Amino acid sequence: MHQVTEQSRPQGKAIGRLLGLSAIGIFIFFIPITLQGKTSIPLDHMVGWLRAALGESGAGWYAMAMIVAGAVYPLVTGRWKQSPTDGVFLVLKWLGVVAGLMALTGLGPAALQAPDMLPFLFNKLVISVGLIVPIGSVFLAFLVGYGLLEAIGILVQKLMQPIWRTPGRSAIDAVASFVGSYSIGLLITNRVYSAGHYSAREAAIIATGFSTVSATFMIIVAKTLGLMEIWNQYFWLTLLITFIVTAITVRLPPLSRMDNSAEHREPEGEPGNRLATAWQNGLEVAEQAPSLGRNVIDNFKDGLVMTISILPSIMSVGLIGLLAAKYTPVFDWLGYLFYPVTWLWGLDDGMLLAKATASGLAEMFLPALLMAEADFVARFAAGVVCVSSVLFFSASIPCILATRIPLKVGTLVLVWFVRAFLSLLLAIPVAMLIAP
């Protein structure tokens, strides 16, 4: 009797961790609730409360402190010396400090203080990302630390591997990105890759194929493009096109040529007992996991480093992209790469849509801004490309470069082009089919 009791205690503790702590994580990230007339996930409500508590001035100065910390951090660690790219981003980070100060104080040229320039970048992007990543990283401990990823991984193994060539556990990265934030998805991916559970190729596929902007930001895109009347169609079709494009890009260079060896592989579950294997594996991970306090601290540290790494780049690269789109022909030239697709479908706004697609490399929201007054097909296609192309210099690319995933700027730009081209190719006929 004594022996049974002693054996059941660890088992009971593991079950409590797997079911209890993981359930808290699921609730925080995935279950929409309505509070004070606003329906969103609990994490978004928390960020909203904190921002309200800080006030616009407090939130602004907090974001500014994170930007300065992000510019100083490479100097302290010496990381800026590791490669020419790191050196360039150090300069960009300090430009981000200058841009942040101008946004916060309202000083500087009137052109930069236009509503769609510094105020947009700082208030809509920098403050939001600066709050959601650290808070989200705390609750990641519940979601990724106690066996949930491992259990889900085995259950959907047979779906993820043949279609997207990634382990089953990557399914939760995709869901976290769409429901929460690309930065949260990348945080998960980086932690799992660092622990040896993803190969370099798998981590790269997930980072460039699943780490999209959140559903919340998709609402902003839909509102800008006048698509809220067909919100459900827009959301689910964008999700479908994004994952179809990912399934194609994983079979093309450069992703298909990356190293695919990983230190720890998911255990294979037999068709008959896959559920039992998933349960047992989840329990084993939960039992061996460190304490909740240790997990929270480790995740919070990672979240802070990621926050200070990306905020200065959002300010500087995002501003450069917005200025280039407004005052130079750079995106007109890049647009010619996409014009064959829009010409193929005979769109009236074909050249404008091609230019808008190209501008998404600088900032994912630019295509929506540029196509707000176009016809339905062009607007819908722009809305899909905003999300499905995944990669952009104002946030997601610096975010990826801040992880340990071995991806370089040139590789990311090539993947972006393939994704944007395929997204446009699929989105235009879909838009024609559902056009009112």
DRENDO-1510 file (C-alpha; in Angstrom, 1 decimal, always signed):
<recs>
REC; n; res; u; v; w
REC; 1; MET; +0.0; +0.0; +0.0 .
REC; 2; HIS; +2.8; +2.3; +0.9 .
REC; 3; GLN; +4.6; +1.5; -2.4 .
REC; 4; VAL; +1.4; +2.2; -4.5 .
REC; 5; THR; +1.0; +5.6; -2.7 .
REC; 6; GLU; +4.6; +6.6; -3.3 .
REC; 7; GLN; +4.3; +5.6; -7.0 .
REC; 8; SER; +1.0; +7.4; -7.5 .
REC; 9; ARG; +2.3; +10.8; -6.1 .
REC; 10; PRO; +4.7; +11.5; -9.0 .
REC; 11; GLN; +2.0; +10.2; -11.5 .
REC; 12; GLY; -0.6; +12.4; -9.9 .
REC; 13; LYS; +1.7; +15.4; -9.9 .
REC; 14; ALA; +2.5; +14.8; -13.6 .
REC; 15; ILE; -1.2; +14.6; -14.5 .
REC; 16; GLY; -1.9; +17.8; -12.6 .
REC; 17; ARG; +0.8; +19.6; -14.4 .
REC; 18; LEU; -0.1; +18.2; -17.9 .
REC; 19; LEU; -3.9; +18.9; -17.5 .
REC; 20; GLY; -3.9; +21.8; -15.0 .
REC; 21; LEU; -1.0; +24.0; -16.1 .
REC; 22; SER; -1.5; +23.3; -19.8 .
REC; 23; ALA; -5.2; +24.2; -19.5 .
REC; 24; ILE; -4.3; +27.6; -18.0 .
REC; 25; GLY; -2.0; +28.1; -21.0 .
REC; 26; ILE; -4.7; +27.1; -23.5 .
REC; 27; PHE; -7.1; +29.5; -21.7 .
REC; 28; ILE; -4.7; +32.5; -21.8 .
REC; 29; PHE; -3.8; +32.1; -25.5 .
REC; 30; PHE; -6.7; +30.5; -27.2 .
REC; 31; ILE; -10.1; +31.0; -25.5 .
REC; 32; PRO; -11.8; +34.2; -26.5 .
REC; 33; ILE; -13.8; +35.9; -23.6 .
REC; 34; THR; -15.9; +39.0; -23.6 .
REC; 35; LEU; -15.0; +41.7; -21.0 .
REC; 36; GLN; -16.5; +45.2; -21.1 .
REC; 37; GLY; -17.9; +44.7; -24.5 .
REC; 38; LYS; -14.6; +43.5; -26.0 .
REC; 39; THR; -14.2; +39.9; -27.2 .
REC; 40; SER; -10.6; +38.6; -27.3 .
REC; 41; ILE; -8.2; +36.2; -25.7 .
REC; 42; PRO; -7.2; +36.8; -22.1 .
REC; 43; LEU; -3.7; +37.7; -23.0 .
REC; 44; ASP; -5.0; +40.6; -25.2 .
REC; 45; HIS; -7.2; +41.7; -22.3 .
REC; 46; MET; -4.2; +41.7; -20.0 .
REC; 47; VAL; -2.2; +43.8; -22.4 .
REC; 48; GLY; -5.1; +46.2; -22.8 .
REC; 49; TRP; -5.4; +46.6; -19.0 .
REC; 50; LEU; -1.7; +47.2; -18.6 .
REC; 51; ARG; -1.6; +49.7; -21.4 .
REC; 52; ALA; -4.6; +51.5; -19.8 .
REC; 53; ALA; -3.0; +51.4; -16.4 .
REC; 54; LEU; +0.2; +52.9; -17.8 .
REC; 55; GLY; -1.6; +55.5; -19.8 .
REC; 56; GLU; -0.5; +56.6; -23.2 .
REC; 57; SER; +2.4; +58.6; -21.7 .
REC; 58; GLY; +3.6; +55.7; -19.5 .
REC; 59; ALA; +3.2; +53.1; -22.2 .
REC; 60; GLY; +5.2; +55.4; -24.6 .
REC; 61; TRP; +8.1; +55.9; -22.1 .
REC; 62; TYR; +8.1; +52.1; -21.4 .
REC; 63; ALA; +8.4; +51.4; -25.1 .
REC; 64; MET; +11.2; +54.0; -25.4 .
REC; 65; ALA; +13.1; +52.4; -22.6 .
REC; 66; MET; +12.9; +49.0; -24.4 .
REC; 67; ILE; +14.1; +50.6; -27.6 .
REC; 68; VAL; +17.1; +52.1; -25.9 .
REC; 69; ALA; +17.8; +48.8; -24.1 .
REC; 70; GLY; +17.7; +47.1; -27.5 .
REC; 71; ALA; +20.2; +49.5; -29.0 .
REC; 72; VAL; +22.6; +49.1; -26.0 .
REC; 73; TYR; +22.3; +45.3; -25.7 .
REC; 74; PRO; +24.4; +44.4; -28.8 .
REC; 75; LEU; +27.2; +46.7; -27.5 .
REC; 76; VAL; +27.1; +45.0; -24.1 .
REC; 77; THR; +27.1; +41.4; -25.5 .
REC; 78; GLY; +29.4; +42.2; -28.5 .
REC; 79; ARG; +27.0; +40.5; -30.8 .
REC; 80; TRP; +27.2; +43.4; -33.3 .
REC; 81; LYS; +30.7; +42.2; -34.2 .
REC; 82; GLN; +29.6; +38.7; -35.2 .
REC; 83; SER; +28.6; +39.5; -38.8 .
REC; 84; PRO; +28.2; +42.5; -41.2 .
REC; 85; THR; +24.4; +42.0; -40.8 .
REC; 86; ASP; +24.6; +42.4; -37.1 .
REC; 87; GLY; +26.7; +45.6; -37.6 .
REC; 88; VAL; +24.1; +47.0; -39.9 .
REC; 89; PHE; +21.3; +46.2; -37.5 .
REC; 90; LEU; +23.2; +48.0; -34.7 .
REC; 91; VAL; +23.1; +51.2; -36.8 .
REC; 92; LEU; +19.5; +50.6; -37.5 .
REC; 93; LYS; +18.7; +50.1; -33.8 .
REC; 94; TRP; +20.3; +53.4; -33.0 .
REC; 95; LEU; +18.3; +55.1; -35.8 .
REC; 96; GLY; +15.3; +53.4; -34.1 .
REC; 97; VAL; +16.2; +55.2; -30.9 .
REC; 98; VAL; +16.2; +58.6; -32.7 .
REC; 99; ALA; +12.9; +57.7; -34.4 .
REC; 100; GLY; +11.4; +56.6; -31.1 .
REC; 101; LEU; +12.3; +59.9; -29.5 .
REC; 102; MET; +10.7; +61.9; -32.3 .
REC; 103; ALA; +7.6; +59.8; -32.1 .
REC; 104; LEU; +7.4; +60.3; -28.4 .
REC; 105; THR; +8.1; +64.0; -28.3 .
REC; 106; GLY; +6.5; +65.0; -31.6 .
REC; 107; LEU; +9.7; +66.7; -32.6 .
REC; 108; GLY; +11.2; +66.5; -36.1 .
REC; 109; PRO; +10.1; +67.1; -39.7 .
REC; 110; ALA; +6.3; +67.4; -40.2 .
REC; 111; ALA; +6.4; +64.7; -42.9 .
REC; 112; LEU; +7.6; +62.2; -40.3 .
REC; 113; GLN; +4.8; +63.2; -37.9 .
REC; 114; ALA; +2.1; +62.4; -40.4 .
REC; 115; PRO; -0.5; +60.0; -38.9 .
REC; 116; ASP; +0.7; +57.1; -41.2 .
REC; 117; MET; +4.4; +57.6; -40.3 .
REC; 118; LEU; +6.0; +57.7; -36.9 .
REC; 119; PRO; +2.7; +57.9; -34.9 .
REC; 120; PHE; +1.4; +54.7; -36.7 .
REC; 121; LEU; +4.7; +52.8; -36.1 .
REC; 122; PHE; +5.0; +53.8; -32.4 .
REC; 123; ASN; +1.4; +53.6; -31.2 .
REC; 124; LYS; +0.1; +50.7; -33.3 .
REC; 125; LEU; +3.1; +48.5; -33.5 .
REC; 126; VAL; +5.9; +49.3; -31.0 .
REC; 127; ILE; +3.9; +49.7; -27.9 .
REC; 128; SER; +1.7; +46.7; -28.6 .
REC; 129; VAL; +4.6; +44.4; -29.4 .
REC; 130; GLY; +6.5; +45.8; -26.4 .
REC; 131; LEU; +3.8; +44.8; -24.0 .
REC; 132; ILE; +2.5; +41.5; -25.5 .
REC; 133; VAL; +5.8; +39.7; -25.9 .
REC; 134; PRO; +7.0; +40.0; -22.2 .
REC; 135; ILE; +3.5; +39.2; -20.8 .
REC; 136; GLY; +3.0; +36.4; -23.3 .
REC; 137; SER; +6.4; +34.9; -22.5 .
REC; 138; VAL; +5.4; +34.5; -18.8 .
REC; 139; PHE; +2.3; +32.4; -19.7 .
REC; 140; LEU; +4.3; +30.4; -22.3 .
REC; 141; ALA; +5.6; +28.5; -19.3 .
REC; 142; PHE; +2.1; +27.0; -18.9 .
REC; 143; LEU; +1.7; +26.3; -22.6 .
REC; 144; VAL; +5.0; +24.8; -23.6 .
REC; 145; GLY; +6.6; +23.5; -20.5 .
REC; 146; TYR; +4.4; +20.7; -19.2 .
REC; 147; GLY; +3.9; +18.1; -22.0 .
REC; 148; LEU; +1.1; +19.7; -24.1 .
REC; 149; LEU; +3.3; +20.3; -27.1 .
REC; 150; GLU; +4.7; +16.7; -27.0 .
REC; 151; ALA; +1.2; +15.2; -26.6 .
REC; 152; ILE; -0.3; +17.2; -29.5 .
REC; 153; GLY; +2.8; +16.5; -31.6 .
REC; 154; ILE; +2.2; +12.8; -31.5 .
REC; 155; LEU; -1.5; +13.2; -32.2 .
REC; 156; VAL; -1.0; +15.3; -35.4 .
REC; 157; GLN; +2.3; +13.7; -36.5 .
REC; 158; LYS; +0.8; +12.0; -39.6 .
REC; 159; LEU; -0.7; +15.3; -40.8 .
REC; 160; MET; +2.2; +17.8; -40.2 .
REC; 161; GLN; +5.0; +15.7; -41.5 .
REC; 162; PRO; +3.8; +14.7; -45.0 .
REC; 163; ILE; +2.2; +18.1; -45.8 .
REC; 164; TRP; +4.6; +20.7; -44.2 .
REC; 165; ARG; +7.6; +18.5; -43.3 .
REC; 166; THR; +7.6; +19.6; -39.7 .
REC; 167; PRO; +7.0; +17.6; -36.5 .
REC; 168; GLY; +3.5; +17.3; -35.0 .
REC; 169; ARG; +4.4; +19.7; -32.2 .
REC; 170; SER; +4.7; +22.6; -34.7 .
REC; 171; ALA; +0.9; +22.6; -35.0 .
REC; 172; ILE; +0.8; +24.6; -31.8 .
REC; 173; ASP; +3.2; +27.2; -33.2 .
REC; 174; ALA; +0.9; +27.8; -36.1 .
REC; 175; VAL; -2.2; +28.2; -33.8 .
REC; 176; ALA; -0.2; +30.5; -31.4 .
REC; 177; SER; +0.8; +32.7; -34.3 .
REC; 178; PHE; -2.7; +33.1; -35.7 .
REC; 179; VAL; -4.5; +33.5; -32.4 .
REC; 180; GLY; -1.8; +35.4; -30.5 .
REC; 181; SER; +1.2; +36.9; -32.3 .
REC; 182; TYR; +4.0; +36.0; -34.7 .
REC; 183; SER; +6.4; +37.0; -32.0 .
REC; 184; ILE; +4.8; +34.5; -29.6 .
REC; 185; GLY; +5.0; +31.8; -32.3 .
REC; 186; LEU; +8.7; +32.6; -32.8 .
REC; 187; LEU; +9.3; +32.6; -29.1 .
REC; 188; ILE; +7.9; +29.0; -29.0 .
REC; 189; THR; +9.9; +28.0; -32.1 .
REC; 190; ASN; +13.1; +29.3; -30.7 .
REC; 191; ARG; +12.8; +27.6; -27.4 .
REC; 192; VAL; +11.9; +24.2; -29.0 .
REC; 193; TYR; +14.7; +24.5; -31.5 .
REC; 194; SER; +17.2; +25.5; -28.8 .
REC; 195; ALA; +16.2; +22.4; -26.9 .
REC; 196; GLY; +17.0; +20.2; -29.9 .
REC; 197; HIS; +13.5; +19.2; -30.8 .
REC; 198; TYR; +13.5; +20.9; -34.2 .
REC; 199; SER; +16.1; +20.6; -37.0 .
REC; 200; ALA; +17.4; +23.8; -38.6 .
REC; 201; ARG; +15.1; +23.2; -41.6 .
REC; 202; GLU; +12.0; +22.5; -39.5 .
REC; 203; ALA; +12.6; +25.6; -37.4 .
REC; 204; ALA; +13.1; +27.7; -40.6 .
REC; 205; ILE; +9.9; +26.3; -42.1 .
REC; 206; ILE; +7.9; +27.1; -39.0 .
REC; 207; ALA; +9.4; +30.6; -38.6 .
REC; 208; THR; +8.9; +31.6; -42.3 .
REC; 209; GLY; +5.6; +29.6; -42.9 .
REC; 210; PHE; +3.5; +29.7; -39.7 .
REC; 211; SER; +4.6; +32.8; -37.8 .
REC; 212; THR; +2.1; +35.1; -39.3 .
REC; 213; VAL; +0.6; +38.3; -37.8 .
REC; 214; SER; -2.2; +37.6; -35.3 .
REC; 215; ALA; -5.9; +37.4; -35.9 .
REC; 216; THR; -6.3; +40.6; -34.0 .
REC; 217; PHE; -4.0; +42.4; -36.5 .
REC; 218; MET; -5.9; +40.8; -39.3 .
REC; 219; ILE; -9.0; +42.6; -38.1 .
REC; 220; ILE; -7.1; +45.9; -38.6 .
REC; 221; VAL; -6.2; +44.9; -42.1 .
REC; 222; ALA; -9.8; +43.9; -42.9 .
REC; 223; LYS; -11.1; +47.2; -41.5 .
REC; 224; THR; -8.6; +49.2; -43.6 .
REC; 225; LEU; -9.6; +47.3; -46.8 .
REC; 226; GLY; -13.3; +47.3; -46.1 .
REC; 227; LEU; -13.5; +43.5; -45.8 .
REC; 228; MET; -15.2; +43.2; -42.3 .
REC; 229; GLU; -18.5; +42.3; -44.0 .
REC; 230; ILE; -16.9; +39.1; -45.1 .
REC; 231; TRP; -14.6; +38.7; -42.1 .
REC; 232; ASN; -15.1; +34.9; -41.8 .
REC; 233; GLN; -14.4; +34.3; -45.5 .
REC; 234; TYR; -11.4; +36.5; -45.3 .
REC; 235; PHE; -10.0; +34.9; -42.2 .
REC; 236; TRP; -10.4; +31.3; -43.2 .
REC; 237; LEU; -9.4; +31.7; -46.8 .
REC; 238; THR; -6.3; +33.6; -45.7 .
REC; 239; LEU; -5.4; +30.8; -43.3 .
REC; 240; LEU; -5.9; +28.2; -46.0 .
REC; 241; ILE; -3.9; +30.1; -48.6 .
REC; 242; THR; -1.1; +30.8; -46.1 .
REC; 243; PHE; -0.7; +27.1; -45.2 .
REC; 244; ILE; -1.0; +26.0; -48.9 .
REC; 245; VAL; +1.8; +28.4; -49.8 .
REC; 246; THR; +3.9; +27.0; -46.9 .
REC; 247; ALA; +3.3; +23.4; -48.1 .
REC; 248; ILE; +4.7; +24.5; -51.5 .
REC; 249; THR; +7.7; +26.6; -50.3 .
REC; 250; VAL; +9.0; +23.8; -48.0 .
REC; 251; ARG; +9.6; +21.7; -51.2 .
REC; 252; LEU; +11.6; +24.6; -52.9 .
REC; 253; PRO; +15.1; +26.0; -52.3 .
REC; 254; PRO; +16.3; +27.5; -50.1 .
REC; 255; LEU; +14.3; +25.8; -47.3 .
REC; 256; SER; +14.4; +22.3; -48.9 .
REC; 257; ARG; +18.3; +22.3; -48.8 .
REC; 258; MET; +18.7; +23.2; -45.1 .
REC; 259; ASP; +20.0; +20.7; -42.5 .
REC; 260; ASN; +17.3; +18.4; -41.2 .
REC; 261; SER; +19.1; +16.7; -38.3 .
REC; 262; ALA; +17.7; +17.2; -34.7 .
REC; 263; GLU; +19.0; +16.0; -31.4 .
REC; 264; HIS; +15.6; +14.8; -30.1 .
REC; 265; ARG; +13.0; +13.3; -32.3 .
REC; 266; GLU; +9.3; +12.8; -31.5 .
REC; 267; PRO; +8.5; +9.2; -30.6 .
REC; 268; GLU; +6.4; +7.5; -33.3 .
REC; 269; GLY; +2.9; +6.4; -32.2 .
REC; 270; GLU; +1.3; +3.4; -33.7 .
REC; 271; PRO; -2.0; +4.1; -35.4 .
REC; 272; GLY; -3.9; +2.0; -32.9 .
REC; 273; ASN; -2.4; +3.5; -29.8 .
REC; 274; ARG; -1.4; +7.0; -30.8 .
REC; 275; LEU; -3.6; +8.6; -28.1 .
REC; 276; ALA; -2.1; +6.4; -25.4 .
REC; 277; THR; +1.5; +7.2; -26.7 .
REC; 278; ALA; +0.7; +10.9; -26.7 .
REC; 279; TRP; -0.7; +10.8; -23.2 .
REC; 280; GLN; +2.2; +8.8; -21.8 .
REC; 281; ASN; +4.8; +11.0; -23.5 .
REC; 282; GLY; +3.1; +14.2; -22.2 .
REC; 283; LEU; +3.1; +12.8; -18.7 .
REC; 284; GLU; +6.8; +12.0; -18.9 .
REC; 285; VAL; +7.7; +15.5; -20.0 .
REC; 286; ALA; +5.4; +17.0; -17.3 .
REC; 287; GLU; +7.1; +14.9; -14.6 .
REC; 288; GLN; +10.6; +15.8; -15.6 .
REC; 289; ALA; +9.9; +19.5; -16.2 .
REC; 290; PRO; +11.5; +22.2; -13.9 .
REC; 291; SER; +9.4; +24.1; -11.4 .
REC; 292; LEU; +6.8; +26.6; -12.6 .
REC; 293; GLY; +8.8; +29.4; -11.1 .
REC; 294; ARG; +12.0; +28.4; -13.0 .
REC; 295; ASN; +10.1; +28.0; -16.2 .
REC; 296; VAL; +8.4; +31.4; -15.9 .
REC; 297; ILE; +11.7; +33.2; -15.1 .
REC; 298; ASP; +13.5; +31.5; -18.1 .
REC; 299; ASN; +10.6; +32.3; -20.5 .
REC; 300; PHE; +10.4; +35.9; -19.2 .
REC; 301; LYS; +14.1; +36.4; -19.8 .
REC; 302; ASP; +13.8; +35.2; -23.4 .
REC; 303; GLY; +10.7; +37.4; -23.9 .
REC; 304; LEU; +12.6; +40.5; -22.7 .
REC; 305; VAL; +15.6; +39.8; -24.9 .
REC; 306; MET; +13.3; +39.3; -27.9 .
REC; 307; THR; +11.4; +42.5; -27.1 .
REC; 308; ILE; +14.4; +44.7; -26.9 .
REC; 309; SER; +15.8; +43.1; -30.0 .
REC; 310; ILE; +12.9; +43.8; -32.3 .
REC; 311; LEU; +11.5; +47.2; -31.1 .
REC; 312; PRO; +14.3; +49.4; -32.4 .
REC; 313; SER; +14.2; +47.7; -35.8 .
REC; 314; ILE; +10.5; +48.2; -36.1 .
REC; 315; MET; +11.0; +51.9; -35.6 .
REC; 316; SER; +13.9; +52.3; -38.0 .
REC; 317; VAL; +13.2; +49.8; -40.8 .
REC; 318; GLY; +9.5; +50.4; -40.6 .
REC; 319; LEU; +10.0; +54.1; -41.1 .
REC; 320; ILE; +12.4; +53.6; -43.9 .
REC; 321; GLY; +9.9; +51.4; -45.6 .
REC; 322; LEU; +7.0; +53.8; -45.2 .
REC; 323; LEU; +9.2; +56.7; -46.6 .
REC; 324; ALA; +10.3; +54.5; -49.5 .
REC; 325; ALA; +6.8; +53.6; -50.4 .
REC; 326; LYS; +5.6; +57.2; -50.2 .
REC; 327; TYR; +8.5; +59.2; -51.8 .
REC; 328; THR; +10.6; +56.8; -54.0 .
REC; 329; PRO; +10.0; +54.4; -56.9 .
REC; 330; VAL; +11.7; +51.5; -55.1 .
REC; 331; PHE; +8.5; +49.5; -54.7 .
REC; 332; ASP; +7.4; +50.4; -58.2 .
REC; 333; TRP; +10.6; +48.7; -59.5 .
REC; 334; LEU; +10.1; +45.7; -57.2 .
REC; 335; GLY; +6.4; +45.6; -58.3 .
REC; 336; TYR; +7.4; +44.5; -61.8 .
REC; 337; LEU; +8.4; +41.1; -60.3 .
REC; 338; PHE; +4.8; +40.6; -59.4 .
REC; 339; TYR; +3.1; +42.3; -62.3 .
REC; 340; PRO; +3.0; +39.1; -64.5 .
REC; 341; VAL; +0.6; +37.6; -61.9 .
REC; 342; THR; -1.7; +40.6; -61.8 .
REC; 343; TRP; -1.5; +40.9; -65.6 .
REC; 344; LEU; -2.4; +37.2; -66.0 .
REC; 345; TRP; -5.7; +37.8; -64.3 .
REC; 346; GLY; -6.3; +41.1; -66.1 .
REC; 347; LEU; -6.8; +43.3; -63.1 .
REC; 348; ASP; -7.6; +47.0; -63.6 .
REC; 349; ASP; -5.5; +47.8; -60.5 .
REC; 350; GLY; -2.8; +45.3; -61.5 .
REC; 351; MET; +0.3; +47.5; -61.3 .
REC; 352; LEU; -0.8; +49.1; -58.1 .
REC; 353; LEU; -1.4; +45.7; -56.5 .
REC; 354; ALA; +2.0; +44.5; -57.7 .
REC; 355; LYS; +3.6; +47.6; -56.1 .
REC; 356; ALA; +1.6; +47.1; -52.9 .
REC; 357; THR; +2.7; +43.4; -52.7 .
REC; 358; ALA; +6.4; +44.5; -53.0 .
REC; 359; SER; +5.9; +47.1; -50.3 .
REC; 360; GLY; +5.0; +44.3; -47.9 .
REC; 361; LEU; +8.6; +43.4; -47.6 .
REC; 362; ALA; +9.2; +46.6; -45.6 .
REC; 363; GLU; +6.0; +46.5; -43.4 .
REC; 364; MET; +3.2; +44.0; -43.7 .
REC; 365; PHE; +0.5; +46.7; -43.3 .
REC; 366; LEU; +1.7; +48.8; -46.3 .
REC; 367; PRO; -0.2; +46.7; -48.9 .
REC; 368; ALA; -3.5; +47.4; -47.0 .
REC; 369; LEU; -2.7; +51.2; -46.8 .
REC; 370; LEU; -1.9; +51.4; -50.5 .
REC; 371; MET; -4.9; +49.3; -51.7 .
REC; 372; ALA; -7.6; +50.8; -49.4 .
REC; 373; GLU; -9.5; +52.5; -52.4 .
REC; 374; ALA; -9.1; +49.7; -55.0 .
REC; 375; ASP; -11.8; +47.4; -56.3 .
REC; 376; PHE; -12.8; +44.3; -54.3 .
REC; 377; VAL; -10.6; +41.7; -56.0 .
REC; 378; ALA; -7.4; +43.8; -55.6 .
REC; 379; ARG; -8.4; +44.7; -52.0 .
REC; 380; PHE; -9.0; +41.1; -51.0 .
REC; 381; ALA; -5.8; +39.9; -52.6 .
REC; 382; ALA; -3.8; +42.6; -50.8 .
REC; 383; GLY; -5.4; +41.6; -47.5 .
REC; 384; VAL; -4.3; +38.0; -48.1 .
REC; 385; VAL; -0.8; +38.9; -49.2 .
REC; 386; CYS; -0.3; +41.1; -46.0 .
REC; 387; VAL; -0.7; +37.9; -43.9 .
REC; 388; SER; +0.5; +35.1; -46.2 .
REC; 389; SER; +3.8; +36.5; -47.2 .
REC; 390; VAL; +4.8; +36.3; -43.4 .
REC; 391; LEU; +8.2; +38.1; -43.7 .
REC; 392; PHE; +8.7; +41.8; -43.4 .
REC; 393; PHE; +11.6; +44.0; -42.3 .
REC; 394; SER; +9.8; +46.2; -39.8 .
REC; 395; ALA; +9.2; +43.3; -37.3 .
REC; 396; SER; +9.2; +39.6; -38.3 .
REC; 397; ILE; +12.6; +39.5; -40.0 .
REC; 398; PRO; +14.4; +41.2; -37.1 .
REC; 399; CYS; +12.5; +38.9; -34.8 .
REC; 400; ILE; +13.7; +35.8; -36.7 .
REC; 401; LEU; +17.3; +37.2; -36.7 .
REC; 402; ALA; +17.1; +37.6; -33.0 .
REC; 403; THR; +16.5; +33.9; -32.5 .
REC; 404; ARG; +19.0; +31.1; -32.8 .
REC; 405; ILE; +17.4; +29.8; -36.0 .
REC; 406; PRO; +20.2; +29.8; -38.7 .
REC; 407; LEU; +18.5; +32.1; -41.3 .
REC; 408; LYS; +20.3; +35.0; -43.1 .
REC; 409; VAL; +18.8; +38.1; -44.5 .
REC; 410; GLY; +19.3; +37.0; -48.1 .
REC; 411; THR; +17.6; +33.7; -47.5 .
REC; 412; LEU; +14.6; +35.4; -45.8 .
REC; 413; VAL; +14.2; +37.8; -48.7 .
REC; 414; LEU; +14.2; +34.9; -51.2 .
REC; 415; VAL; +11.6; +33.0; -49.1 .
REC; 416; TRP; +9.5; +36.2; -48.9 .
REC; 417; PHE; +9.5; +36.6; -52.7 .
REC; 418; VAL; +8.4; +33.0; -53.3 .
REC; 419; ARG; +5.7; +33.3; -50.6 .
REC; 420; ALA; +4.4; +36.7; -51.9 .
REC; 421; PHE; +4.3; +35.5; -55.5 .
REC; 422; LEU; +2.4; +32.3; -54.7 .
REC; 423; SER; +0.1; +34.1; -52.3 .
REC; 424; LEU; -0.9; +36.6; -55.1 .
REC; 425; LEU; -1.3; +33.8; -57.6 .
REC; 426; LEU; -3.8; +32.0; -55.3 .
REC; 427; ALA; -5.5; +35.0; -53.8 .
REC; 428; ILE; -6.6; +36.7; -57.0 .
REC; 429; PRO; -8.7; +33.8; -58.4 .
REC; 430; VAL; -10.2; +33.2; -54.9 .
REC; 431; ALA; -11.2; +36.8; -54.7 .
REC; 432; MET; -12.8; +36.6; -58.1 .
REC; 433; LEU; -14.9; +33.6; -57.0 .
REC; 434; ILE; -16.3; +35.3; -53.9 .
REC; 435; ALA; -16.6; +38.9; -55.3 .
REC; 436; PRO; -20.0; +40.3; -54.7 .
</recs>
